[in-house]
Amino acid sequence: MKTSVEISYYPLHDEFIPPIKDFIERLNAHPEIKTKTNGMSTQVFGDYFEVMNILTKEIHKSFELPHSVFILKVINADLNVYEGGL
């Protein structure tokens, strides 16, 4: 099953940009998923179990920095095929 996940990450620190960039770079290091980033969120596309395993690992690593908030939207379809959006 294909999935699409929209992720918003909010490190609750004065220096919030470096942890966000680090999280995105770590996601981009996984060739088995597709990522797209804009000014408001990052979208991840791929096989459900691969995406969720990668997100579990990378979110857990980000939680090493105390007081980090993640908001996820998950859909059971690959919305990456809709380049122009829905």
LUMVEX-334181 format. One record per residue (C-alpha): residue in three letters; x, y, z. Coordinates in steps of 0.2 Angstrom, whole numbers, plus 5000, padded with zeros to 4 digits. Example, Ala and Ser with C-alpha at 12.3 -4.5 7.8 and 13.67 -1.06 7.14 Angstrom:
BEGIN
<kenu res="ALA" u="5062" v="4978" w="5039"/>
<kenu res="SER" u="5068" v="4995" w="5036"/>
//
This chain:
BEGIN
<kenu res="MET" u="5000" v="5000" w="5000"/>
<kenu res="LYS" u="5006" v="5017" w="4996"/>
<kenu res="THR" u="5005" v="5032" w="5008"/>
<kenu res="SER" u="5008" v="5050" w="5009"/>
<kenu res="VAL" u="5013" v="5059" w="5025"/>
<kenu res="GLU" u="5013" v="5078" w="5028"/>
<kenu res="ILE" u="5025" v="5083" w="5042"/>
<kenu res="SER" u="5026" v="5099" w="5052"/>
<kenu res="TYR" u="5040" v="5099" w="5065"/>
<kenu res="TYR" u="5041" v="5112" w="5078"/>
<kenu res="PRO" u="5057" v="5111" w="5090"/>
<kenu res="LEU" u="5052" v="5122" w="5104"/>
<kenu res="HIS" u="5069" v="5131" w="5105"/>
<kenu res="ASP" u="5076" v="5148" w="5101"/>
<kenu res="GLU" u="5087" v="5139" w="5088"/>
<kenu res="PHE" u="5074" v="5130" w="5079"/>
<kenu res="ILE" u="5080" v="5130" w="5061"/>
<kenu res="PRO" u="5095" v="5118" w="5063"/>
<kenu res="PRO" u="5085" v="5104" w="5070"/>
<kenu res="ILE" u="5072" v="5105" w="5056"/>
<kenu res="LYS" u="5086" v="5105" w="5042"/>
<kenu res="ASP" u="5094" v="5090" w="5050"/>
<kenu res="PHE" u="5077" v="5081" w="5051"/>
<kenu res="ILE" u="5074" v="5085" w="5032"/>
<kenu res="GLU" u="5092" v="5080" w="5027"/>
<kenu res="ARG" u="5090" v="5063" w="5037"/>
<kenu res="LEU" u="5074" v="5060" w="5027"/>
<kenu res="ASN" u="5082" v="5064" w="5011"/>
<kenu res="ALA" u="5096" v="5051" w="5015"/>
<kenu res="HIS" u="5083" v="5037" w="5012"/>
<kenu res="PRO" u="5082" v="5033" w="4993"/>
<kenu res="GLU" u="5067" v="5021" w="4996"/>
<kenu res="ILE" u="5055" v="5036" w="4999"/>
<kenu res="LYS" u="5052" v="5052" w="4990"/>
<kenu res="THR" u="5052" v="5069" w="5000"/>
<kenu res="LYS" u="5046" v="5086" w="4995"/>
<kenu res="THR" u="5049" v="5101" w="5006"/>
<kenu res="ASN" u="5041" v="5119" w="5006"/>
<kenu res="GLY" u="5040" v="5133" w="5018"/>
<kenu res="MET" u="5026" v="5125" w="5029"/>
<kenu res="SER" u="5029" v="5106" w="5029"/>
<kenu res="THR" u="5038" v="5091" w="5022"/>
<kenu res="GLN" u="5029" v="5078" w="5012"/>
<kenu res="VAL" u="5035" v="5060" w="5011"/>
<kenu res="PHE" u="5028" v="5047" w="4999"/>
<kenu res="GLY" u="5031" v="5028" w="4997"/>
<kenu res="ASP" u="5027" v="5011" w="5003"/>
<kenu res="TYR" u="5017" v="5012" w="5020"/>
<kenu res="PHE" u="5028" v="5001" w="5030"/>
<kenu res="GLU" u="5044" v="5009" w="5023"/>
<kenu res="VAL" u="5038" v="5027" w="5026"/>
<kenu res="MET" u="5032" v="5023" w="5044"/>
<kenu res="ASN" u="5048" v="5014" w="5049"/>
<kenu res="ILE" u="5059" v="5028" w="5043"/>
<kenu res="LEU" u="5048" v="5041" w="5051"/>
<kenu res="THR" u="5048" v="5031" w="5068"/>
<kenu res="LYS" u="5067" v="5031" w="5067"/>
<kenu res="GLU" u="5070" v="5049" w="5062"/>
<kenu res="ILE" u="5057" v="5056" w="5074"/>
<kenu res="HIS" u="5064" v="5046" w="5088"/>
<kenu res="LYS" u="5081" v="5053" w="5084"/>
<kenu res="SER" u="5074" v="5071" w="5084"/>
<kenu res="PHE" u="5066" v="5068" w="5101"/>
<kenu res="GLU" u="5084" v="5068" w="5108"/>
<kenu res="LEU" u="5081" v="5086" w="5108"/>
<kenu res="PRO" u="5069" v="5090" w="5122"/>
<kenu res="HIS" u="5052" v="5098" w="5118"/>
<kenu res="SER" u="5050" v="5094" w="5100"/>
<kenu res="VAL" u="5032" v="5093" w="5092"/>
<kenu res="PHE" u="5028" v="5084" w="5076"/>
<kenu res="ILE" u="5011" v="5085" w="5067"/>
<kenu res="LEU" u="5008" v="5072" w="5054"/>
<kenu res="LYS" u="4994" v="5069" w="5042"/>
<kenu res="VAL" u="4993" v="5052" w="5034"/>
<kenu res="ILE" u="4983" v="5046" w="5019"/>
<kenu res="ASN" u="4983" v="5029" w="5011"/>
<kenu res="ALA" u="4987" v="5035" w="4993"/>
<kenu res="ASP" u="5002" v="5041" w="4984"/>
<kenu res="LEU" u="4998" v="5059" w="4981"/>
<kenu res="ASN" u="5015" v="5062" w="4973"/>
<kenu res="VAL" u="5007" v="5056" w="4957"/>
<kenu res="TYR" u="4996" v="5072" w="4957"/>
<kenu res="GLU" u="5010" v="5084" w="4953"/>
<kenu res="GLY" u="4998" v="5099" w="4952"/>
<kenu res="GLY" u="4989" v="5094" w="4968"/>
<kenu res="LEU" u="4971" v="5087" w="4970"/>
//
